[in-house]
Amino acid sequence: MLRLNARALLLALTLALPASAEPPPLIPREILFGNPKDSPPIADPTSYAIPQLSPDGKSVAYLLPDEHNHVQVWVRSLEGNDKGKPVTSDPRGIHAFRWAEDGRTLLFFKDKDGDENWHILGVDLPTGNVRDYTPVEGVRADLVASSPAFPDTLLVSINLEDRTLTDIYRLTLSTGALERVARDPGGVSRWVVDSRLRVRALVTTSRDGGTEIRVRDDEKAPWRSFLTVGPEELLDVMGFADEGRALLLLSSIGGDKARLVEMGIKTRKQRVLAASEEADAIEPLLHPRTQKAQAVAFNPARKRWTVVDPAVKADFEGLEKLFDGDFNVISRDHSDRFWLVQYTTDKGAPRIYAWDRQARSGRFLFHQQAELEKQPLAPMRSVSFEARDGLKLQAYLTLPLGVPARKLPMVVYVHGGPWLRDWWGFSPYTQWFANRGYAVLQVNFRGSSGFGKKFMAASYRQWGLAMQDDLVDAVDWAVREGYADPERVAIYGFSYGGYAALAGAAFTPKKFACAVDHSGPANLISWLRNIPPYWEGARAFFDARLGKLGNPQDEKLLETGSPLFRVDRIERPLLVGAGANDVRAPVSEAEQIVAAIKKRGGRVTYVLYPDEGHGLTRAENNMDFNARVEAFLARCLGGRAEPLGGERVPGSTAVVTTLGE
C-alpha cells in the first residue's frame, strides 16, 4: 500500500477539491485603501495615528475623513457611540497626532508634500485656535517625551542650528516658549527622559557602527559613557527604573536574544526581567508616571506578553480572554483606570476596546475599518524553512480563497527597513493580493528584527547577496511545497522592499515574472551619498551594515549590490513608483534606473507623484498607484483586477512614463 506523508496527503486532498470551487467577489480597492467612512483608518501600532484616550479618560481622538475626504483629527466621547466632530481642518489631511498632557491641546504633525520637515502644531480644543510650535521652514521637529506630572510641558527634538543634529528643547504649551536642555553630540538615535522629565540618557552610534549609551546625573552635569558595544550586539534603552537609579534595557549582551534587563547606573548590576529563547524582547509597557516596566512582548510568529509587574497581571489575563487576536495597550488616562487596547487578527480589521481596570471588563468601541468585516478575507499562517546556508527563516503565507492551493501565481511581498519585520495580523496589501488570486509570501529574511543578534548580524554587508538569496530560497520552498507556479511569481515591495524588487529583476532575471519597486534605492553608492541630514550622525551605522564610501573594497561591494549596475540583465516587466520629494530614497534613484533602461531600449513603467515623499500620503495617489500595480500584476500573472477607470484616479497627481511594450 502506498504511504503518504502528512504534506503529501494534504496536497492530495487539496487537488481533490471540486472543480466548481470559485474565488470570492473582488474586494473594492476603495475599501482596502481608501479613506474609511465611519471608523478610524488602520494604523501601525507604533505610530501616532492610532486612537488616543484623553488624559481625563472621557474622550477618544482618532482620524477620520471630513466632508471633503481629507483625513482630520476627530474627538468623541468614550461613552457615546456618535462619530464626534473634527477638530482640525487641514486641506492636505492629518496623519499623526497626540493628546497633550494638559487635556485641552491636541497636537498634530505636518510636513510639506512629503519632505519630512515635520512641524508640531496644536489645536486648543475650547477655542479651536491653532498654533505652530515649531514655525521654522526647513526644520524637522518631533515629540520626545511628556509626563502627566508636567501637563504644560513637552520635550521636543529640533534640528534648528544644524540640520544633521537634533537638540532637545523644553516647550511650554501655554506660551509657546522653547528652551534648549540638551545638545546633540552626534549620532543620537534615542533620547531618554526620567520620570521628572529630565534628559538623562542617550543612545548614540559608536565609531565602529555599534551602540553607546551615555548618562548624566542631571541636566547641568556632563555626559559620561555608560556602556558601549560593537555592531554585533542588540542594545537599546527603554527608560529609567528604580526611581532613576537604573536603566531599563533591551540587551543581547551575554546571549543571542535581546532580553528586558534592569541595570544599575552606579552599581552596574543587572537583573533580567524577561527573556525568551525564541525571540527578542520588544515593546515593553511602562507605567506612564513611574516608568516602571509592567509587561514585555515576544513575537517569534505570534505576539505573546510576559507580565513583570503583578499590578497588571489580572488586566493582561482579562485582555487575553477579551478577543482572539494579538493586542497592544495603546493609550492610558491619567488615573490609569481606562486603557485603550488594539487587537489585530488576520481576517478582520483591527478592533479598539476600552478596558476598565476597576471593573476588569472591556467594551468594544470600533473597528479600524468597519467595511472590511463584510469582506472575504483569507487566513495568514506562519511557516518556516531553511535558507541555502542552513539559516532558519520564518515567513507568513496567505492563500487565496475558493481555489485549489496548488501551483498558484504568487507575490513575494518584501517588507521595508530592512531591519524591521513582517507580523501576523491584518494587512490590506496581503488581503488585496490574495483576493486577486495570488498566494502571498512575506519573508522575515536575515536582518529582520526580533530573531536575535546572530540573525541580525547575518545581514551585514549582504544587500543583494545573502539577504536576496533568502527571498529566492523562499520562492523555491513555495514551489517545492506545491503552492507556487515557478513561472508566475512576482516580487513587490516598498522602500527596502522596492530595492529587493529591483534586485530580483536584475540579479535573478528568470526567477520573477515581474517586479514592482515603490521608492527603493537602485544605486547603493549614490543612495548612501544622499542620505537625509538627520541620518548623518548614524553614518558609522551604515558603514558597518552596508559598506563605507571611500573604501575601494566596500564601494565594490556596494556596486555589486546595486541593481543599477546590472540593469542590462533586466528582461521582465518592471513597474517603478516614486515621490518627487522623497528624502529617504531620493527620486534620483528611480530616475537613474529608468534612464538606464531607456538607454538600452528596455521596458519599464514609471509613475511619479510630484506632491509626495517616501510613501504616498494622499489617498488619491495611493489609490492610483495601487490600481496600476493591480493591472500590472494581472497582465504578468493572470490574476483578477478591478479597472482603473480612466487615465488616473480623480485627484491624483500621477505622471506616467511608459518605455517599451
Secondary structure as GFF3:
##gff-version 3
##sequence-region A 1 661
A	DSSP	alpha_helix	6	15	.	.	.	ID=ss1
A	DSSP	alpha_helix	29	33	.	.	.	ID=ss2
A	DSSP	beta_strand	52	53	.	.	.	ID=ss3
A	DSSP	beta_strand	59	65	.	.	.	ID=ss4
A	DSSP	beta_strand	71	77	.	.	.	ID=ss5
A	DSSP	beta_strand	85	86	.	.	.	ID=ss6
A	DSSP	beta_strand	97	99	.	.	.	ID=ss7
A	DSSP	beta_strand	105	110	.	.	.	ID=ss8
A	DSSP	beta_strand	119	124	.	.	.	ID=ss9
A	DSSP	beta_strand	130	132	.	.	.	ID=ss10
A	DSSP	beta_strand	141	145	.	.	.	ID=ss11
A	DSSP	beta_strand	153	158	.	.	.	ID=ss12
A	DSSP	beta_strand	167	172	.	.	.	ID=ss13
A	DSSP	beta_strand	178	182	.	.	.	ID=ss14
A	DSSP	beta_strand	188	193	.	.	.	ID=ss15
A	DSSP	beta_strand	199	205	.	.	.	ID=ss16
A	DSSP	beta_strand	211	215	.	.	.	ID=ss17
A	DSSP	beta_strand	224	229	.	.	.	ID=ss18
A	DSSP	beta_strand	235	241	.	.	.	ID=ss19
A	DSSP	three_ten_helix	242	244	.	.	.	ID=ss20
A	DSSP	beta_strand	246	251	.	.	.	ID=ss21
A	DSSP	beta_strand	259	264	.	.	.	ID=ss22
A	DSSP	beta_strand	270	274	.	.	.	ID=ss23
A	DSSP	beta_strand	281	286	.	.	.	ID=ss24
A	DSSP	beta_strand	293	298	.	.	.	ID=ss25
A	DSSP	beta_strand	304	307	.	.	.	ID=ss26
A	DSSP	three_ten_helix	310	312	.	.	.	ID=ss27
A	DSSP	alpha_helix	313	322	.	.	.	ID=ss28
A	DSSP	beta_strand	326	332	.	.	.	ID=ss29
A	DSSP	beta_strand	338	345	.	.	.	ID=ss30
A	DSSP	beta_strand	348	356	.	.	.	ID=ss31
A	DSSP	beta_strand	361	367	.	.	.	ID=ss32
A	DSSP	three_ten_helix	370	374	.	.	.	ID=ss33
A	DSSP	beta_strand	380	386	.	.	.	ID=ss34
A	DSSP	beta_strand	392	398	.	.	.	ID=ss35
A	DSSP	beta_strand	408	414	.	.	.	ID=ss36
A	DSSP	alpha_helix	428	435	.	.	.	ID=ss37
A	DSSP	beta_strand	439	444	.	.	.	ID=ss38
A	DSSP	alpha_helix	453	457	.	.	.	ID=ss39
A	DSSP	alpha_helix	466	480	.	.	.	ID=ss40
A	DSSP	beta_strand	484	494	.	.	.	ID=ss41
A	DSSP	alpha_helix	496	507	.	.	.	ID=ss42
A	DSSP	beta_strand	514	518	.	.	.	ID=ss43
A	DSSP	alpha_helix	524	529	.	.	.	ID=ss44
A	DSSP	three_ten_helix	533	538	.	.	.	ID=ss45
A	DSSP	alpha_helix	539	545	.	.	.	ID=ss46
A	DSSP	alpha_helix	552	560	.	.	.	ID=ss47
A	DSSP	three_ten_helix	563	569	.	.	.	ID=ss48
A	DSSP	beta_strand	574	579	.	.	.	ID=ss49
A	DSSP	alpha_helix	587	599	.	.	.	ID=ss50
A	DSSP	beta_strand	604	609	.	.	.	ID=ss51
A	DSSP	alpha_helix	619	637	.	.	.	ID=ss52
A	DSSP	beta_strand	655	659	.	.	.	ID=ss53
###
